[in-house]
Amino acid sequence: MNNNIKLSRKKLYDKVWTTPMIQLAKEFNLSDNGLRKICKNFDIPVPPAGYWQKLQYGKKVAQFPLPKKEEEKDININVDVLKQNFSPEDPIRSAVIEKI
């Protein structure tokens, strides 16, 4: 079962700059690299490495502005609900892990 999340570029930009990529990617049931690729595809700047640590310790950080686009399209992110409800205790996963 898939859920579709529709966001504007601005909304995703705001989320990316207020939530670490790993946490945000989990919300969308994506890898952080997958989310980073979506941002790159829609020309959405992401925080550089070390951004959240610097912010946590009160260091000076810069937020890159969202580039203007002539045509603003919504971003659709498909969230696989079945993957989201995955349990590490899944018997099939356990069997595969034991085999490895």
Backbone as XML, in Angstrom:
<?xml version="1.0"?>
<chain id="A" units="angstrom">
  <residue number="1" name="MET">
    <atom name="N" x="0.850" y="-1.181" z="0.000"/>
    <atom name="CA" x="0.000" y="0.000" z="0.000"/>
    <atom name="C" x="0.894" y="1.242" z="0.000"/>
  </residue>
  <residue number="2" name="ASN">
    <atom name="N" x="0.618" y="2.146" z="-0.900"/>
    <atom name="CA" x="1.419" y="3.369" z="-1.019"/>
    <atom name="C" x="0.607" y="4.594" z="-0.626"/>
  </residue>
  <residue number="3" name="ASN">
    <atom name="N" x="1.247" y="5.486" z="0.066"/>
    <atom name="CA" x="0.686" y="6.805" z="0.348"/>
    <atom name="C" x="1.503" y="7.802" z="-0.447"/>
  </residue>
  <residue number="4" name="ASN">
    <atom name="N" x="0.855" y="8.821" z="-0.905"/>
    <atom name="CA" x="1.528" y="9.840" z="-1.688"/>
    <atom name="C" x="1.547" y="11.134" z="-0.883"/>
  </residue>
  <residue number="5" name="ILE">
    <atom name="N" x="2.735" y="11.680" z="-0.663"/>
    <atom name="CA" x="2.870" y="12.944" z="0.048"/>
    <atom name="C" x="3.185" y="14.014" z="-0.986"/>
  </residue>
  <residue number="6" name="LYS">
    <atom name="N" x="2.402" y="15.065" z="-1.005"/>
    <atom name="CA" x="2.598" y="16.160" z="-1.961"/>
    <atom name="C" x="3.089" y="17.385" z="-1.194"/>
  </residue>
  <residue number="7" name="LEU">
    <atom name="N" x="4.233" y="17.911" z="-1.629"/>
    <atom name="CA" x="4.834" y="19.085" z="-0.991"/>
    <atom name="C" x="5.238" y="20.096" z="-2.052"/>
  </residue>
  <residue number="8" name="SER">
    <atom name="N" x="5.227" y="21.350" z="-1.683"/>
    <atom name="CA" x="5.802" y="22.373" z="-2.557"/>
    <atom name="C" x="7.316" y="22.370" z="-2.334"/>
  </residue>
  <residue number="9" name="ARG">
    <atom name="N" x="8.062" y="22.967" z="-3.248"/>
    <atom name="CA" x="9.509" y="23.081" z="-3.069"/>
    <atom name="C" x="9.824" y="23.819" z="-1.778"/>
  </residue>
  <residue number="10" name="LYS">
    <atom name="N" x="9.085" y="24.902" z="-1.532"/>
    <atom name="CA" x="9.322" y="25.720" z="-0.332"/>
    <atom name="C" x="9.101" y="24.900" z="0.934"/>
  </residue>
  <residue number="11" name="LYS">
    <atom name="N" x="8.036" y="24.100" z="0.945"/>
    <atom name="CA" x="7.718" y="23.288" z="2.126"/>
    <atom name="C" x="8.825" y="22.256" z="2.378"/>
  </residue>
  <residue number="12" name="LEU">
    <atom name="N" x="9.287" y="21.580" z="1.314"/>
    <atom name="CA" x="10.366" y="20.604" z="1.488"/>
    <atom name="C" x="11.652" y="21.311" z="1.906"/>
  </residue>
  <residue number="13" name="TYR">
    <atom name="N" x="11.934" y="22.463" z="1.328"/>
    <atom name="CA" x="13.109" y="23.257" z="1.705"/>
    <atom name="C" x="13.060" y="23.580" z="3.201"/>
  </residue>
  <residue number="14" name="ASP">
    <atom name="N" x="11.905" y="24.046" z="3.676"/>
    <atom name="CA" x="11.755" y="24.376" z="5.097"/>
    <atom name="C" x="11.983" y="23.149" z="5.975"/>
  </residue>
  <residue number="15" name="LYS">
    <atom name="N" x="11.456" y="22.014" z="5.559"/>
    <atom name="CA" x="11.629" y="20.781" z="6.335"/>
    <atom name="C" x="13.101" y="20.357" z="6.373"/>
  </residue>
  <residue number="16" name="VAL">
    <atom name="N" x="13.771" y="20.445" z="5.226"/>
    <atom name="CA" x="15.173" y="20.033" z="5.130"/>
    <atom name="C" x="16.065" y="20.891" z="6.026"/>
  </residue>
  <residue number="17" name="TRP">
    <atom name="N" x="15.723" y="22.171" z="6.185"/>
    <atom name="CA" x="16.553" y="23.066" z="6.988"/>
    <atom name="C" x="16.125" y="23.147" z="8.451"/>
  </residue>
  <residue number="18" name="THR">
    <atom name="N" x="15.064" y="22.431" z="8.829"/>
    <atom name="CA" x="14.652" y="22.423" z="10.238"/>
    <atom name="C" x="14.736" y="21.036" z="10.865"/>
  </residue>
  <residue number="19" name="THR">
    <atom name="N" x="14.998" y="20.011" z="10.052"/>
    <atom name="CA" x="15.067" y="18.633" z="10.542"/>
    <atom name="C" x="16.251" y="17.938" z="9.875"/>
  </residue>
  <residue number="20" name="PRO">
    <atom name="N" x="17.094" y="17.248" z="10.648"/>
    <atom name="CA" x="18.203" y="16.513" z="10.025"/>
    <atom name="C" x="17.701" y="15.537" z="8.954"/>
  </residue>
  <residue number="21" name="MET">
    <atom name="N" x="18.486" y="15.383" z="7.891"/>
    <atom name="CA" x="18.086" y="14.557" z="6.748"/>
    <atom name="C" x="17.719" y="13.130" z="7.153"/>
  </residue>
  <residue number="22" name="ILE">
    <atom name="N" x="18.458" y="12.544" z="8.064"/>
    <atom name="CA" x="18.180" y="11.159" z="8.457"/>
    <atom name="C" x="16.798" y="11.062" z="9.088"/>
  </residue>
  <residue number="23" name="GLN">
    <atom name="N" x="16.451" y="11.991" z="9.969"/>
    <atom name="CA" x="15.122" y="11.971" z="10.601"/>
    <atom name="C" x="14.026" y="12.243" z="9.583"/>
  </residue>
  <residue number="24" name="LEU">
    <atom name="N" x="14.240" y="13.205" z="8.716"/>
    <atom name="CA" x="13.240" y="13.556" z="7.714"/>
    <atom name="C" x="13.049" y="12.412" z="6.719"/>
  </residue>
  <residue number="25" name="ALA">
    <atom name="N" x="14.139" y="11.772" z="6.338"/>
    <atom name="CA" x="14.057" y="10.639" z="5.411"/>
    <atom name="C" x="13.224" y="9.512" z="6.020"/>
  </residue>
  <residue number="26" name="LYS">
    <atom name="N" x="13.357" y="9.290" z="7.321"/>
    <atom name="CA" x="12.550" y="8.256" z="7.990"/>
    <atom name="C" x="11.066" y="8.591" z="7.924"/>
  </residue>
  <residue number="27" name="GLU">
    <atom name="N" x="10.722" y="9.867" z="8.034"/>
    <atom name="CA" x="9.317" y="10.283" z="7.924"/>
    <atom name="C" x="8.743" y="9.895" z="6.567"/>
  </residue>
  <residue number="28" name="PHE">
    <atom name="N" x="9.580" y="9.990" z="5.530"/>
    <atom name="CA" x="9.145" y="9.684" z="4.170"/>
    <atom name="C" x="9.457" y="8.243" z="3.777"/>
  </residue>
  <residue number="29" name="ASN">
    <atom name="N" x="10.027" y="7.480" z="4.716"/>
    <atom name="CA" x="10.424" y="6.095" z="4.470"/>
    <atom name="C" x="11.385" y="6.000" z="3.281"/>
  </residue>
  <residue number="30" name="LEU">
    <atom name="N" x="12.373" y="6.890" z="3.289"/>
    <atom name="CA" x="13.419" y="6.929" z="2.271"/>
    <atom name="C" x="14.771" y="6.844" z="2.957"/>
  </residue>
  <residue number="31" name="SER">
    <atom name="N" x="15.807" y="6.605" z="2.185"/>
    <atom name="CA" x="17.154" y="6.749" z="2.720"/>
    <atom name="C" x="17.493" y="8.236" z="2.687"/>
  </residue>
  <residue number="32" name="ASP">
    <atom name="N" x="18.452" y="8.639" z="3.505"/>
    <atom name="CA" x="18.838" y="10.052" z="3.466"/>
    <atom name="C" x="19.427" y="10.395" z="2.100"/>
  </residue>
  <residue number="33" name="ASN">
    <atom name="N" x="20.099" y="9.431" z="1.471"/>
    <atom name="CA" x="20.638" y="9.657" z="0.131"/>
    <atom name="C" x="19.509" y="9.819" z="-0.891"/>
  </residue>
  <residue number="34" name="GLY">
    <atom name="N" x="18.447" y="9.034" z="-0.747"/>
    <atom name="CA" x="17.293" y="9.161" z="-1.641"/>
    <atom name="C" x="16.644" y="10.529" z="-1.518"/>
  </residue>
  <residue number="35" name="LEU">
    <atom name="N" x="16.512" y="11.012" z="-0.278"/>
    <atom name="CA" x="15.938" y="12.336" z="-0.050"/>
    <atom name="C" x="16.854" y="13.418" z="-0.621"/>
  </residue>
  <residue number="36" name="ARG">
    <atom name="N" x="18.144" y="13.227" z="-0.460"/>
    <atom name="CA" x="19.125" y="14.182" z="-0.999"/>
    <atom name="C" x="19.008" y="14.269" z="-2.529"/>
  </residue>
  <residue number="37" name="LYS">
    <atom name="N" x="18.789" y="13.118" z="-3.177"/>
    <atom name="CA" x="18.628" y="13.091" z="-4.638"/>
    <atom name="C" x="17.364" y="13.830" z="-5.068"/>
  </residue>
  <residue number="38" name="ILE">
    <atom name="N" x="16.287" y="13.673" z="-4.305"/>
    <atom name="CA" x="15.050" y="14.398" z="-4.612"/>
    <atom name="C" x="15.308" y="15.898" z="-4.521"/>
  </residue>
  <residue number="39" name="CYS">
    <atom name="N" x="16.004" y="16.308" z="-3.466"/>
    <atom name="CA" x="16.313" y="17.735" z="-3.298"/>
    <atom name="C" x="17.168" y="18.245" z="-4.457"/>
  </residue>
  <residue number="40" name="LYS">
    <atom name="N" x="18.146" y="17.461" z="-4.863"/>
    <atom name="CA" x="19.008" y="17.866" z="-5.975"/>
    <atom name="C" x="18.195" y="17.990" z="-7.262"/>
  </residue>
  <residue number="41" name="ASN">
    <atom name="N" x="17.306" y="17.039" z="-7.488"/>
    <atom name="CA" x="16.478" y="17.031" z="-8.692"/>
    <atom name="C" x="15.582" y="18.271" z="-8.777"/>
  </residue>
  <residue number="42" name="PHE">
    <atom name="N" x="15.113" y="18.758" z="-7.616"/>
    <atom name="CA" x="14.238" y="19.927" z="-7.587"/>
    <atom name="C" x="14.986" y="21.206" z="-7.209"/>
  </residue>
  <residue number="43" name="ASP">
    <atom name="N" x="16.318" y="21.160" z="-7.253"/>
    <atom name="CA" x="17.165" y="22.323" z="-6.974"/>
    <atom name="C" x="16.870" y="22.920" z="-5.596"/>
  </residue>
  <residue number="44" name="ILE">
    <atom name="N" x="16.831" y="22.033" z="-4.598"/>
    <atom name="CA" x="16.615" y="22.447" z="-3.211"/>
    <atom name="C" x="17.935" y="22.250" z="-2.468"/>
  </residue>
  <residue number="45" name="PRO">
    <atom name="N" x="18.560" y="23.326" z="-1.997"/>
    <atom name="CA" x="19.821" y="23.176" z="-1.269"/>
    <atom name="C" x="19.608" y="22.457" z="0.060"/>
  </residue>
  <residue number="46" name="VAL">
    <atom name="N" x="20.607" y="21.669" z="0.453"/>
    <atom name="CA" x="20.534" y="20.927" z="1.715"/>
    <atom name="C" x="21.671" y="21.375" z="2.627"/>
  </residue>
  <residue number="47" name="PRO">
    <atom name="N" x="21.511" y="21.201" z="3.928"/>
    <atom name="CA" x="22.578" y="21.588" z="4.854"/>
    <atom name="C" x="23.859" y="20.793" z="4.583"/>
  </residue>
  <residue number="48" name="PRO">
    <atom name="N" x="25.014" y="21.447" z="4.675"/>
    <atom name="CA" x="26.278" y="20.735" z="4.463"/>
    <atom name="C" x="26.593" y="19.818" z="5.642"/>
  </residue>
  <residue number="49" name="ALA">
    <atom name="N" x="27.542" y="18.929" z="5.431"/>
    <atom name="CA" x="27.984" y="18.034" z="6.506"/>
    <atom name="C" x="28.437" y="18.872" z="7.702"/>
  </residue>
  <residue number="50" name="GLY">
    <atom name="N" x="28.061" y="18.462" z="8.889"/>
    <atom name="CA" x="28.449" y="19.161" z="10.110"/>
    <atom name="C" x="27.521" y="20.292" z="10.511"/>
  </residue>
  <residue number="51" name="TYR">
    <atom name="N" x="26.540" y="20.604" z="9.687"/>
    <atom name="CA" x="25.623" y="21.721" z="9.948"/>
    <atom name="C" x="24.918" y="21.566" z="11.295"/>
  </residue>
  <residue number="52" name="TRP">
    <atom name="N" x="24.349" y="20.376" z="11.554"/>
    <atom name="CA" x="23.549" y="20.186" z="12.775"/>
    <atom name="C" x="24.417" y="20.187" z="14.024"/>
  </residue>
  <residue number="53" name="GLN">
    <atom name="N" x="25.658" y="19.675" z="13.928"/>
    <atom name="CA" x="26.561" y="19.704" z="15.075"/>
    <atom name="C" x="26.961" y="21.141" z="15.399"/>
  </residue>
  <residue number="54" name="LYS">
    <atom name="N" x="27.270" y="21.910" z="14.364"/>
    <atom name="CA" x="27.622" y="23.316" z="14.585"/>
    <atom name="C" x="26.456" y="24.068" z="15.212"/>
  </residue>
  <residue number="55" name="LEU">
    <atom name="N" x="25.273" y="23.824" z="14.707"/>
    <atom name="CA" x="24.075" y="24.478" z="15.232"/>
    <atom name="C" x="23.857" y="24.104" z="16.698"/>
  </residue>
  <residue number="56" name="GLN">
    <atom name="N" x="24.061" y="22.832" z="17.006"/>
    <atom name="CA" x="23.872" y="22.335" z="18.373"/>
    <atom name="C" x="24.823" y="23.014" z="19.357"/>
  </residue>
  <residue number="57" name="TYR">
    <atom name="N" x="26.046" y="23.305" z="18.905"/>
    <atom name="CA" x="27.031" y="23.901" z="19.799"/>
    <atom name="C" x="27.135" y="25.417" z="19.659"/>
  </residue>
  <residue number="58" name="GLY">
    <atom name="N" x="26.137" y="26.016" z="19.023"/>
    <atom name="CA" x="26.075" y="27.468" z="18.951"/>
    <atom name="C" x="27.053" y="28.107" z="17.986"/>
  </residue>
  <residue number="59" name="LYS">
    <atom name="N" x="27.615" y="27.321" z="17.091"/>
    <atom name="CA" x="28.541" y="27.875" z="16.096"/>
    <atom name="C" x="27.746" y="28.587" z="15.003"/>
  </residue>
  <residue number="60" name="LYS">
    <atom name="N" x="28.442" y="29.427" z="14.273"/>
    <atom name="CA" x="27.814" y="30.171" z="13.190"/>
    <atom name="C" x="27.564" y="29.226" z="12.006"/>
  </residue>
  <residue number="61" name="VAL">
    <atom name="N" x="26.329" y="29.225" z="11.513"/>
    <atom name="CA" x="25.981" y="28.400" z="10.350"/>
    <atom name="C" x="25.248" y="29.266" z="9.331"/>
  </residue>
  <residue number="62" name="ALA">
    <atom name="N" x="25.351" y="28.865" z="8.080"/>
    <atom name="CA" x="24.674" y="29.603" z="7.011"/>
    <atom name="C" x="23.647" y="28.700" z="6.343"/>
  </residue>
  <residue number="63" name="GLN">
    <atom name="N" x="22.496" y="29.268" z="6.076"/>
    <atom name="CA" x="21.449" y="28.542" z="5.357"/>
    <atom name="C" x="21.428" y="29.069" z="3.925"/>
  </residue>
  <residue number="64" name="PHE">
    <atom name="N" x="21.566" y="28.163" z="2.971"/>
    <atom name="CA" x="21.559" y="28.559" z="1.568"/>
    <atom name="C" x="20.135" y="28.873" z="1.140"/>
  </residue>
  <residue number="65" name="PRO">
    <atom name="N" x="19.935" y="29.969" z="0.406"/>
    <atom name="CA" x="18.574" y="30.341" z="-0.010"/>
    <atom name="C" x="18.028" y="29.386" z="-1.075"/>
  </residue>
  <residue number="66" name="LEU">
    <atom name="N" x="16.715" y="29.299" z="-1.120"/>
    <atom name="CA" x="16.036" y="28.484" z="-2.127"/>
    <atom name="C" x="16.059" y="29.241" z="-3.452"/>
  </residue>
  <residue number="67" name="PRO">
    <atom name="N" x="16.690" y="28.666" z="-4.487"/>
    <atom name="CA" x="16.707" y="29.346" z="-5.795"/>
    <atom name="C" x="15.299" y="29.496" z="-6.357"/>
  </residue>
  <residue number="68" name="LYS">
    <atom name="N" x="15.071" y="30.604" z="-7.024"/>
    <atom name="CA" x="13.762" y="30.856" z="-7.649"/>
    <atom name="C" x="13.612" y="29.968" z="-8.878"/>
  </residue>
  <residue number="69" name="LYS">
    <atom name="N" x="12.392" y="29.532" z="-9.121"/>
    <atom name="CA" x="12.050" y="28.747" z="-10.314"/>
    <atom name="C" x="10.889" y="29.433" z="-11.005"/>
  </residue>
  <residue number="70" name="GLU">
    <atom name="N" x="10.912" y="29.446" z="-12.329"/>
    <atom name="CA" x="9.791" y="30.042" z="-13.066"/>
    <atom name="C" x="8.526" y="29.226" z="-12.870"/>
  </residue>
  <residue number="71" name="GLU">
    <atom name="N" x="8.681" y="27.910" z="-12.936"/>
    <atom name="CA" x="7.524" y="27.031" z="-12.796"/>
    <atom name="C" x="7.696" y="26.197" z="-11.531"/>
  </residue>
  <residue number="72" name="GLU">
    <atom name="N" x="6.867" y="26.448" z="-10.552"/>
    <atom name="CA" x="6.929" y="25.712" z="-9.292"/>
    <atom name="C" x="6.008" y="24.498" z="-9.361"/>
  </residue>
  <residue number="73" name="LYS">
    <atom name="N" x="6.599" y="23.314" z="-9.391"/>
    <atom name="CA" x="5.813" y="22.083" z="-9.412"/>
    <atom name="C" x="5.825" y="21.466" z="-8.026"/>
  </residue>
  <residue number="74" name="ASP">
    <atom name="N" x="4.704" y="20.830" z="-7.666"/>
    <atom name="CA" x="4.662" y="20.107" z="-6.402"/>
    <atom name="C" x="5.536" y="18.864" z="-6.504"/>
  </residue>
  <residue number="75" name="ILE">
    <atom name="N" x="6.053" y="18.442" z="-5.369"/>
    <atom name="CA" x="6.887" y="17.252" z="-5.289"/>
    <atom name="C" x="6.033" y="16.139" z="-4.707"/>
  </residue>
  <residue number="76" name="ASN">
    <atom name="N" x="5.976" y="15.017" z="-5.394"/>
    <atom name="CA" x="5.236" y="13.855" z="-4.913"/>
    <atom name="C" x="6.226" y="12.826" z="-4.397"/>
  </residue>
  <residue number="77" name="ILE">
    <atom name="N" x="6.065" y="12.435" z="-3.142"/>
    <atom name="CA" x="6.914" y="11.405" z="-2.553"/>
    <atom name="C" x="6.019" y="10.222" z="-2.223"/>
  </residue>
  <residue number="78" name="ASN">
    <atom name="N" x="6.328" y="9.071" z="-2.821"/>
    <atom name="CA" x="5.559" y="7.861" z="-2.550"/>
    <atom name="C" x="6.129" y="7.174" z="-1.320"/>
  </residue>
  <residue number="79" name="VAL">
    <atom name="N" x="5.280" y="6.969" z="-0.327"/>
    <atom name="CA" x="5.689" y="6.324" z="0.913"/>
    <atom name="C" x="5.079" y="4.934" z="0.930"/>
  </residue>
  <residue number="80" name="ASP">
    <atom name="N" x="5.920" y="3.906" z="0.985"/>
    <atom name="CA" x="5.441" y="2.531" z="1.037"/>
    <atom name="C" x="5.092" y="2.201" z="2.483"/>
  </residue>
  <residue number="81" name="VAL">
    <atom name="N" x="3.797" y="2.124" z="2.765"/>
    <atom name="CA" x="3.324" y="1.888" z="4.130"/>
    <atom name="C" x="3.761" y="0.517" z="4.621"/>
  </residue>
  <residue number="82" name="LEU">
    <atom name="N" x="3.814" y="-0.473" z="3.736"/>
    <atom name="CA" x="4.234" y="-1.808" z="4.155"/>
    <atom name="C" x="5.669" y="-1.787" z="4.659"/>
  </residue>
  <residue number="83" name="LYS">
    <atom name="N" x="6.541" y="-1.048" z="3.984"/>
    <atom name="CA" x="7.919" y="-0.935" z="4.447"/>
    <atom name="C" x="7.980" y="-0.161" z="5.755"/>
  </residue>
  <residue number="84" name="GLN">
    <atom name="N" x="7.107" y="0.810" z="5.910"/>
    <atom name="CA" x="7.102" y="1.635" z="7.108"/>
    <atom name="C" x="6.746" y="0.809" z="8.337"/>
  </residue>
  <residue number="85" name="ASN">
    <atom name="N" x="5.902" y="-0.197" z="8.164"/>
    <atom name="CA" x="5.483" y="-1.041" z="9.277"/>
    <atom name="C" x="6.387" y="-2.246" z="9.451"/>
  </residue>
  <residue number="86" name="PHE">
    <atom name="N" x="7.556" y="-2.237" z="8.844"/>
    <atom name="CA" x="8.500" y="-3.335" z="8.913"/>
    <atom name="C" x="8.958" y="-3.546" z="10.350"/>
  </residue>
  <residue number="87" name="SER">
    <atom name="N" x="9.022" y="-4.795" z="10.729"/>
    <atom name="CA" x="9.489" y="-5.142" z="12.062"/>
    <atom name="C" x="10.760" y="-5.970" z="11.937"/>
  </residue>
  <residue number="88" name="PRO">
    <atom name="N" x="11.794" y="-5.676" z="12.733"/>
    <atom name="CA" x="13.012" y="-6.479" z="12.663"/>
    <atom name="C" x="12.770" y="-7.924" z="13.085"/>
  </residue>
  <residue number="89" name="GLU">
    <atom name="N" x="11.649" y="-8.170" z="13.733"/>
    <atom name="CA" x="11.309" y="-9.521" z="14.168"/>
    <atom name="C" x="10.524" y="-10.276" z="13.105"/>
  </residue>
  <residue number="90" name="ASP">
    <atom name="N" x="10.444" y="-9.737" z="11.907"/>
    <atom name="CA" x="9.741" y="-10.373" z="10.800"/>
    <atom name="C" x="10.363" y="-11.752" z="10.552"/>
  </residue>
  <residue number="91" name="PRO">
    <atom name="N" x="9.554" y="-12.832" z="10.540"/>
    <atom name="CA" x="10.112" y="-14.179" z="10.396"/>
    <atom name="C" x="10.872" y="-14.386" z="9.083"/>
  </residue>
  <residue number="92" name="ILE">
    <atom name="N" x="10.420" y="-13.760" z="8.002"/>
    <atom name="CA" x="11.130" y="-13.913" z="6.726"/>
    <atom name="C" x="12.492" y="-13.248" z="6.815"/>
  </residue>
  <residue number="93" name="ARG">
    <atom name="N" x="12.540" y="-12.051" z="7.392"/>
    <atom name="CA" x="13.818" y="-11.351" z="7.547"/>
    <atom name="C" x="14.744" y="-12.155" z="8.438"/>
  </residue>
  <residue number="94" name="SER">
    <atom name="N" x="14.220" y="-12.724" z="9.523"/>
    <atom name="CA" x="15.043" y="-13.522" z="10.430"/>
    <atom name="C" x="15.635" y="-14.718" z="9.697"/>
  </residue>
  <residue number="95" name="ALA">
    <atom name="N" x="14.829" y="-15.367" z="8.847"/>
    <atom name="CA" x="15.306" y="-16.525" z="8.096"/>
    <atom name="C" x="16.423" y="-16.124" z="7.141"/>
  </residue>
  <residue number="96" name="VAL">
    <atom name="N" x="16.276" y="-14.981" z="6.494"/>
    <atom name="CA" x="17.300" y="-14.514" z="5.562"/>
    <atom name="C" x="18.575" y="-14.169" z="6.315"/>
  </residue>
  <residue number="97" name="ILE">
    <atom name="N" x="18.453" y="-13.513" z="7.448"/>
    <atom name="CA" x="19.627" y="-13.138" z="8.241"/>
    <atom name="C" x="20.354" y="-14.387" z="8.727"/>
  </residue>
  <residue number="98" name="GLU">
    <atom name="N" x="19.590" y="-15.397" z="9.186"/>
    <atom name="CA" x="20.207" y="-16.634" z="9.662"/>
    <atom name="C" x="20.958" y="-17.327" z="8.535"/>
  </residue>
  <residue number="99" name="LYS">
    <atom name="N" x="20.425" y="-17.264" z="7.327"/>
    <atom name="CA" x="21.042" y="-17.920" z="6.179"/>
    <atom name="C" x="22.359" y="-17.254" z="5.813"/>
  </residue>
  <residue number="100" name="ILE">
    <atom name="N" x="22.436" y="-15.965" z="6.029"/>
    <atom name="CA" x="23.658" y="-15.215" z="5.702"/>
    <atom name="C" x="24.677" y="-15.509" z="6.765"/>
  </residue>
</chain>
